[in-house]
Amino acid sequence: MTAKFITFEGIEGCGKTTQVELACRALERRGIPFLRTREPGGTGIGEQIRKILLAPRNNDLVDLCELLLYAADRAQHVGEKIRKALEGGLTVLCDRYIDATVAYQGFGRGLDGSTIDTLNRIATGGLKPDRTFLIDIDVEAGLGRAIRRNLEAGVSDSEGRFEEEAVAFHNRVRDGYRHLAEVESARFTIIDGSGNPEETHRQIWSQLAPLLG
């Protein structure tokens, strides 16, 4: 079996992190070696960058700085973990990757798309996922989930910066993701995230299992 690079994308509260967890459990049950990781924060250095990017107290972070921090996190992540895992025969499941930057900093913030594409290419050395699962959900429903999750987990003071953005911002992000899925339809699979986690997992696994052989 050839190692695959699988990414999970979507707006805040879509349930992608839960789906990464369920997919990892399915791989583990079948004895398929894998690496679970995330962006930002897939490395020790990345965790430090994550704290800067997601802390609500950093609401004065300018858009270009935000973009460059994501690129720095990604360069470290790919160089330190992702490439090595794939070369070692591990399937990689990543919670967010290049498409998140296009959706959030491009469509959401309005930063130049060609600049984002160039930074993504430099940071990754051109490494793209074999398959991207876009978990799609209504913005207001997703934000409601995200805010409840943060309160229950006690992370509202440390990782809630994006949840504080206006609904219009999140609608632009969702539109960006859907645009990417249309443009790169061979790589993307859109999954309805409005159901319960088990239903969503079954949708994902029906697509993921054949890819893994």
C-alpha positions as a Python dict, from the first residue, in 0.01 Angstrom:
ca = {
    (1, 'M'): (0, 0, 0),
    (2, 'T'): (133, 342, -99),
    (3, 'A'): (129, 607, 174),
    (4, 'K'): (-129, 879, 114),
    (5, 'F'): (-152, 1240, 225),
    (6, 'I'): (-508, 1318, 339),
    (7, 'T'): (-628, 1657, 459),
    (8, 'F'): (-948, 1768, 632),
    (9, 'E'): (-1083, 2119, 581),
    (10, 'G'): (-1383, 2330, 673),
    (11, 'I'): (-1508, 2632, 861),
    (12, 'E'): (-1504, 2668, 1240),
    (13, 'G'): (-1718, 2404, 1409),
    (14, 'C'): (-1765, 2185, 1101),
    (15, 'G'): (-1645, 1878, 1294),
    (16, 'K'): (-1327, 1807, 1100),
    (17, 'T'): (-1112, 1742, 1408),
    (18, 'T'): (-1362, 1481, 1526),
    (19, 'Q'): (-1352, 1325, 1180),
    (20, 'V'): (-972, 1313, 1184),
    (21, 'E'): (-997, 1126, 1514),
    (22, 'L'): (-1254, 878, 1380),
    (23, 'A'): (-1052, 818, 1064),
    (24, 'C'): (-740, 753, 1270),
    (25, 'R'): (-928, 498, 1480),
    (26, 'A'): (-1042, 323, 1161),
    (27, 'L'): (-684, 309, 1031),
    (28, 'E'): (-560, 178, 1365),
    (29, 'R'): (-819, -101, 1369),
    (30, 'R'): (-702, -210, 1024),
    (31, 'G'): (-332, -195, 1108),
    (32, 'I'): (-258, 86, 861),
    (33, 'P'): (42, 293, 980),
    (34, 'F'): (-34, 664, 994),
    (35, 'L'): (64, 1004, 1130),
    (36, 'R'): (-202, 1236, 1271),
    (37, 'T'): (-109, 1602, 1265),
    (38, 'R'): (-255, 1952, 1231),
    (39, 'E'): (-196, 2310, 1121),
    (40, 'P'): (-103, 2531, 1279),
    (41, 'G'): (86, 2346, 1550),
    (42, 'G'): (204, 2018, 1403),
    (43, 'T'): (554, 2067, 1545),
    (44, 'G'): (707, 2211, 1860),
    (45, 'I'): (783, 2536, 1681),
    (46, 'G'): (441, 2525, 1521),
    (47, 'E'): (273, 2506, 1862),
    (48, 'Q'): (439, 2833, 1956),
    (49, 'I'): (318, 2991, 1631),
    (50, 'R'): (-31, 2850, 1694),
    (51, 'K'): (-53, 3032, 2027),
    (52, 'I'): (18, 3362, 1854),
    (53, 'L'): (-228, 3301, 1569),
    (54, 'L'): (-529, 3182, 1768),
    (55, 'A'): (-514, 3386, 2088),
    (56, 'P'): (-799, 3644, 2100),
    (57, 'R'): (-567, 3891, 2273),
    (58, 'N'): (-374, 3919, 1945),
    (59, 'N'): (-660, 4096, 1770),
    (60, 'D'): (-417, 4360, 1642),
    (61, 'L'): (-232, 4103, 1431),
    (62, 'V'): (-216, 4249, 1081),
    (63, 'D'): (-334, 4033, 793),
    (64, 'L'): (2, 4003, 620),
    (65, 'C'): (173, 3901, 944),
    (66, 'E'): (-96, 3638, 996),
    (67, 'L'): (-35, 3501, 647),
    (68, 'L'): (342, 3484, 694),
    (69, 'L'): (306, 3309, 1030),
    (70, 'Y'): (92, 3039, 869),
    (71, 'A'): (353, 2999, 594),
    (72, 'A'): (630, 2968, 853),
    (73, 'D'): (435, 2705, 1046),
    (74, 'R'): (374, 2512, 724),
    (75, 'A'): (737, 2520, 613),
    (76, 'Q'): (846, 2376, 948),
    (77, 'H'): (565, 2121, 945),
    (78, 'V'): (637, 1986, 597),
    (79, 'G'): (1013, 1984, 650),
    (80, 'E'): (1012, 1831, 995),
    (81, 'K'): (719, 1589, 983),
    (82, 'I'): (502, 1542, 676),
    (83, 'R'): (762, 1457, 412),
    (84, 'K'): (950, 1226, 646),
    (85, 'A'): (632, 1043, 740),
    (86, 'L'): (529, 989, 378),
    (87, 'E'): (879, 876, 282),
    (88, 'G'): (867, 633, 574),
    (89, 'G'): (546, 475, 443),
    (90, 'L'): (300, 644, 679),
    (91, 'T'): (-34, 774, 560),
    (92, 'V'): (-65, 1131, 687),
    (93, 'L'): (-396, 1271, 813),
    (94, 'C'): (-372, 1647, 858),
    (95, 'D'): (-627, 1880, 1019),
    (96, 'R'): (-599, 2184, 783),
    (97, 'Y'): (-330, 2255, 524),
    (98, 'I'): (-278, 2484, 223),
    (99, 'D'): (-648, 2522, 140),
    (100, 'A'): (-718, 2678, 479),
    (101, 'T'): (-483, 2964, 394),
    (102, 'V'): (-651, 3023, 60),
    (103, 'A'): (-996, 3018, 222),
    (104, 'Y'): (-920, 3219, 537),
    (105, 'Q'): (-648, 3462, 435),
    (106, 'G'): (-746, 3480, 68),
    (107, 'F'): (-1126, 3476, 58),
    (108, 'G'): (-1178, 3574, 422),
    (109, 'R'): (-919, 3850, 459),
    (110, 'G'): (-902, 3949, 93),
    (111, 'L'): (-526, 3903, 57),
    (112, 'D'): (-380, 3855, -290),
    (113, 'G'): (-434, 3501, -418),
    (114, 'S'): (-114, 3484, -620),
    (115, 'T'): (90, 3583, -315),
    (116, 'I'): (-78, 3308, -112),
    (117, 'D'): (-17, 3051, -386),
    (118, 'T'): (351, 3149, -404),
    (119, 'L'): (396, 3125, -26),
    (120, 'N'): (218, 2789, -16),
    (121, 'R'): (440, 2655, -292),
    (122, 'I'): (757, 2777, -120),
    (123, 'A'): (653, 2646, 221),
    (124, 'T'): (552, 2302, 94),
    (125, 'G'): (798, 2252, -190),
    (126, 'G'): (492, 2177, -402),
    (127, 'L'): (359, 1896, -179),
    (128, 'K'): (-19, 1866, -225),
    (129, 'P'): (-266, 1624, -65),
    (130, 'D'): (-383, 1312, -244),
    (131, 'R'): (-734, 1377, -116),
    (132, 'T'): (-899, 1662, 71),
    (133, 'F'): (-1224, 1613, 261),
    (134, 'L'): (-1417, 1940, 286),
    (135, 'I'): (-1670, 1909, 566),
    (136, 'D'): (-1937, 2160, 474),
    (137, 'I'): (-2184, 2309, 720),
    (138, 'D'): (-2397, 2620, 761),
    (139, 'V'): (-2187, 2904, 907),
    (140, 'E'): (-2411, 2990, 1200),
    (141, 'A'): (-2448, 2625, 1298),
    (142, 'G'): (-2072, 2578, 1280),
    (143, 'L'): (-1997, 2886, 1488),
    (144, 'G'): (-2246, 2774, 1751),
    (145, 'R'): (-2068, 2439, 1775),
    (146, 'A'): (-1725, 2604, 1790),
    (147, 'I'): (-1817, 2844, 2067),
    (148, 'R'): (-1972, 2563, 2276),
    (149, 'R'): (-1663, 2348, 2217),
    (150, 'N'): (-1428, 2622, 2331),
    (151, 'L'): (-1630, 2693, 2644),
    (152, 'E'): (-1651, 2324, 2734),
    (153, 'A'): (-1280, 2273, 2672),
    (154, 'G'): (-1182, 2591, 2855),
    (155, 'V'): (-993, 2729, 2555),
    (156, 'S'): (-1201, 3040, 2491),
    (157, 'D'): (-920, 3263, 2616),
    (158, 'S'): (-646, 3090, 2420),
    (159, 'E'): (-774, 2971, 2081),
    (160, 'G'): (-1092, 3161, 1998),
    (161, 'R'): (-963, 3445, 1780),
    (162, 'F'): (-1131, 3331, 1458),
    (163, 'E'): (-1463, 3257, 1627),
    (164, 'E'): (-1477, 3628, 1713),
    (165, 'E'): (-1483, 3727, 1345),
    (166, 'A'): (-1810, 3850, 1193),
    (167, 'V'): (-2047, 3602, 1030),
    (168, 'A'): (-1975, 3769, 693),
    (169, 'F'): (-1608, 3670, 728),
    (170, 'H'): (-1698, 3305, 786),
    (171, 'N'): (-1939, 3308, 491),
    (172, 'R'): (-1654, 3429, 269),
    (173, 'V'): (-1435, 3148, 404),
    (174, 'R'): (-1706, 2891, 329),
    (175, 'D'): (-1749, 3033, -22),
    (176, 'G'): (-1372, 3008, -68),
    (177, 'Y'): (-1366, 2643, 30),
    (178, 'R'): (-1653, 2560, -203),
    (179, 'H'): (-1479, 2744, -486),
    (180, 'L'): (-1161, 2543, -428),
    (181, 'A'): (-1361, 2220, -429),
    (182, 'E'): (-1512, 2314, -764),
    (183, 'V'): (-1179, 2413, -920),
    (184, 'E'): (-997, 2102, -791),
    (185, 'S'): (-1282, 1855, -799),
    (186, 'A'): (-1049, 1558, -857),
    (187, 'R'): (-879, 1618, -521),
    (188, 'F'): (-1172, 1742, -311),
    (189, 'T'): (-1462, 1544, -169),
    (190, 'I'): (-1738, 1755, -16),
    (191, 'I'): (-1895, 1593, 291),
    (192, 'D'): (-2220, 1708, 453),
    (193, 'G'): (-2123, 1786, 811),
    (194, 'S'): (-2471, 1863, 943),
    (195, 'G'): (-2542, 1510, 1064),
    (196, 'N'): (-2407, 1325, 1366),
    (197, 'P'): (-2035, 1236, 1372),
    (198, 'E'): (-2090, 867, 1296),
    (199, 'E'): (-2292, 945, 983),
    (200, 'T'): (-2027, 1189, 865),
    (201, 'H'): (-1753, 934, 931),
    (202, 'R'): (-1934, 674, 721),
    (203, 'Q'): (-1946, 919, 431),
    (204, 'I'): (-1573, 985, 463),
    (205, 'W'): (-1472, 622, 507),
    (206, 'S'): (-1664, 515, 196),
    (207, 'Q'): (-1430, 745, 0),
    (208, 'L'): (-1114, 695, 202),
    (209, 'A'): (-1106, 314, 215),
    (210, 'P'): (-1077, 262, -164),
    (211, 'L'): (-803, 525, -181),
    (212, 'L'): (-598, 334, 77),
    (213, 'G'): (-653, 3, -97),
}
